[in-house]
Amino acid sequence: MSGLRFVRMGFGADAVEYQEAWDEQRRVHAARFEDEIPDTVLLLEHPPVYTAGRRTADNERPLDGTPVIDVDRGGKITWHGPGQLVGYPIQKLPRPVDVVAHVRRLEEALIRTCAEYGLETSRVEGRSGVWVLGDPVETRPAIGGLSLDFDPRLTDEEFDPRLNGPEYAPSNAGQRREDRKIAAIGIRVAKGVTMHGFSFNVNPDNKWFDRIIPCGIRDAGVASLAGELGRDVTIGEVLPVVERHLRDVLENAELKPRVIEKTPAA
């Protein structure tokens, strides 16, 4: 079944509750597995919600008891909410599924989207998602007047940035000139069909991320398109741009099964 279908589920006042979107993902996933529908991307905003992937540790969750929805995707804890464009690509892939290649395709579409706005973004080795790279460590402003060689986030196992105010807050990573994530990716593949996907920070209030350890990463932070550009950017403006790049990347990809290296016979 060819073609890629986009479904705009709801934005702004019509933002979609997380459970409703999750139920819809499962319905669409089942239909795609049976080849009743083409590959489909659900696009939406959520009301404020924290979701935790399977690898989330207890010390990465909100300290104030804010509810968290545990989900069946990979990755760790993140936040969804107003000003963030969420996409759930439900795509059938050849088996054995190359999960990394799928993640790279989603990253590529969002990197191209940012580039269209004049914002250079990148990948960071060992960390999924799309990143605005910070300045070289030696040129960044010192945190709390301390040399970065003594950054407690890296040297003190008991240090918790959730308790240590704005100078360590993920939302202030841009002021510290650190690496900062503008789009997070967490997926699941079942029966050769993908679920979950990406969250792209267009113009959210990034202080929501300060209650958690976003994606379990302590020495970096979060960014938004509007914040990096220094001007207002809306979901409505960005939506068709993201759709265009997703269509180009996903429809034109040469889908291949994951290569399994065989152990030579003794």
C-alpha positions in Angstrom: 0.0 0.0 0.0 1.7 3.2 -1.2 1.4 6.8 -0.1 1.7 8.6 3.2 -1.4 9.9 5.0 -1.4 12.8 7.5 -4.1 13.1 10.1 -4.3 16.4 12.0 -6.0 15.3 15.2 -6.2 18.5 17.2 -4.3 21.7 18.2 -4.7 24.6 20.6 -8.2 24.5 22.2 -8.7 21.1 20.5 -5.5 19.6 21.9 -5.8 15.8 22.3 -5.5 14.1 25.7 -2.6 11.7 25.8 -4.8 8.6 26.5 -7.1 9.4 23.6 -4.1 9.7 21.2 -2.6 6.5 22.5 -5.8 4.6 21.9 -6.0 6.1 18.4 -2.4 5.0 17.7 -3.2 1.4 18.6 -6.3 1.5 16.4 -4.3 2.9 13.4 -1.5 0.5 14.2 -3.8 -2.5 13.9 -5.3 -1.3 10.7 -1.9 -0.6 9.2 -0.7 -4.1 10.1 -3.7 -5.6 8.2 -3.0 -3.3 5.2 -6.4 -1.7 5.6 -4.8 1.8 5.5 -1.5 3.4 4.2 1.3 4.5 6.4 -0.2 7.3 8.6 1.3 10.1 10.6 -0.9 11.5 13.4 -0.1 15.1 14.2 -1.4 17.0 17.3 -0.7 18.9 20.4 -1.3 17.5 23.9 -2.5 19.3 27.1 0.4 19.3 29.6 1.5 15.8 30.4 4.6 13.9 31.5 5.2 10.5 29.8 7.9 8.0 30.8 9.4 5.4 28.5 10.5 2.0 29.6 14.0 3.1 30.7 12.9 5.9 33.0 14.6 5.9 36.5 12.7 7.0 39.6 15.2 9.8 40.2 14.3 11.4 36.8 10.6 11.9 37.6 8.9 15.0 39.1 9.8 15.6 42.7 6.4 17.2 43.5 4.3 14.1 42.7 3.0 15.4 39.4 1.4 12.4 37.6 3.4 10.6 35.0 1.9 8.3 32.3 4.1 5.2 31.8 4.1 4.2 28.2 5.5 1.3 26.1 7.9 3.3 23.9 11.7 3.4 24.2 13.6 6.2 25.9 13.0 7.9 29.2 10.8 10.7 30.6 9.7 13.8 28.7 7.0 16.4 28.7 4.3 17.2 26.1 2.1 20.2 26.0 1.0 23.5 24.3 3.5 24.8 21.8 4.9 21.4 21.0 4.2 19.6 17.8 3.8 15.9 18.4 4.0 13.4 15.5 3.2 9.7 15.6 4.3 8.0 12.3 2.6 4.6 12.0 4.6 3.0 9.3 5.1 -0.6 8.1 8.7 -1.5 7.7 10.5 -4.6 6.4 11.5 -7.1 9.0 13.8 -7.5 10.8 13.1 -3.8 11.4 16.0 -1.4 11.4 14.9 0.8 14.3 17.9 3.1 14.1 17.3 3.9 10.5 13.7 4.8 11.3 14.8 7.2 14.0 17.4 8.7 11.7 14.7 9.4 9.1 12.6 11.3 11.7 15.6 13.3 12.8 16.4 14.2 9.2 12.9 15.5 8.5 13.1 17.8 11.6 16.7 18.9 10.9 15.5 20.0 7.4 12.5 21.8 9.0 14.8 23.8 11.3 17.2 24.5 8.4 14.3 26.0 6.4 13.9 28.5 9.3 17.6 29.3 9.2 18.4 27.3 12.3 21.3 24.8 12.2 20.7 21.7 14.1 22.5 18.4 14.4 22.6 14.9 15.8 24.6 14.0 18.9 26.3 10.7 19.0 24.7 8.4 21.5 21.7 10.7 22.1 18.7 10.5 19.8 16.7 13.5 18.7 17.6 16.8 17.1 20.0 19.2 18.9 21.2 22.8 18.8 24.8 22.4 19.6 26.4 24.6 22.3 29.6 26.4 22.3 32.9 24.6 23.0 33.1 23.8 26.7 36.1 26.1 27.2 34.2 29.1 26.0 30.9 28.6 27.9 30.1 30.8 30.9 30.9 29.1 34.2 27.9 27.8 36.2 27.7 29.4 39.6 31.1 30.9 39.2 32.7 27.4 39.0 34.9 26.0 36.3 33.1 23.5 34.2 35.7 21.0 35.2 33.8 20.9 38.5 30.3 20.9 37.1 28.5 18.9 39.9 26.1 17.4 37.3 29.0 15.4 36.1 31.1 14.8 39.2 28.6 14.5 42.1 26.4 11.4 42.0 24.0 12.9 44.6 23.6 16.3 42.8 20.1 16.8 41.6 19.5 19.6 39.1 15.8 19.5 39.9 16.6 21.0 43.3 19.2 23.6 42.4 17.4 26.4 40.8 17.5 28.2 37.4 21.3 28.1 36.9 21.0 24.3 36.3 17.5 24.3 34.8 17.2 22.5 31.4 15.2 25.4 30.1 18.2 27.7 30.6 20.7 25.6 28.6 20.7 28.2 25.8 21.8 30.9 28.3 24.6 28.6 29.4 25.5 27.9 25.7 25.1 24.2 26.2 23.8 21.5 23.9 20.0 21.6 23.9 17.4 19.3 22.4 14.8 20.9 20.2 13.1 17.6 19.2 12.9 14.3 21.1 12.2 10.9 19.6 11.0 7.8 21.2 9.4 4.9 19.3 8.1 1.4 19.6 7.9 -1.3 16.8 5.3 -4.1 17.1 4.6 -6.6 14.3 6.9 -4.6 12.0 4.8 -1.4 12.4 6.1 1.7 14.2 4.3 3.6 17.0 5.0 6.8 19.0 7.4 9.2 17.3 8.7 12.7 17.9 7.9 15.9 19.8 9.2 19.1 18.3 9.4 22.2 20.5 8.0 25.0 18.5 7.1 27.6 21.1 6.3 25.8 24.4 7.0 27.0 27.9 10.2 25.0 28.4 10.1 25.5 32.2 7.9 22.4 32.3 11.0 20.4 31.6 12.7 21.8 34.8 10.6 19.4 37.0 12.2 16.3 35.5 15.5 15.1 34.0 14.5 15.3 30.4 15.3 12.1 28.6 17.5 11.3 31.6 20.2 13.7 30.4 21.7 15.8 33.1 24.4 17.8 31.3 22.3 19.3 28.5 18.9 21.0 28.2 16.0 21.9 25.9 15.4 24.4 23.2 12.5 25.7 21.1 12.4 27.0 17.6 10.9 30.3 18.7 13.5 30.7 21.4 16.4 30.0 19.1 15.1 32.3 16.4 14.2 35.1 18.8 10.7 35.5 17.4 7.2 34.0 17.7 6.6 30.9 15.6 3.3 29.1 15.7 2.3 25.4 15.3 0.1 26.4 12.4 3.1 28.0 10.6 5.4 25.0 11.2 2.9 22.2 10.6 2.9 22.2 6.7 6.7 22.5 6.7 7.1 19.4 8.9 4.5 17.5 6.8 6.4 18.3 3.6 9.8 17.2 4.9 8.3 14.1 6.5 6.7 13.1 3.2 9.9 13.7 1.3 12.0 11.7 3.7 9.6 8.8 4.5 8.2 8.3 1.0 11.5 8.5 -0.7 13.5 6.3 1.7 14.9 3.0 0.5 13.5 0.8 3.2 15.7 -2.2 4.0 15.6 -4.8 6.7 18.1 -4.7 9.4 21.3 -6.5 8.6 22.0 -9.4 11.0 25.6 -10.3 11.2 26.0 -14.1 11.4 28.6 -15.6 13.7 31.0 -17.6 11.7 30.9 -21.4 12.3 33.7 -22.6 14.5 
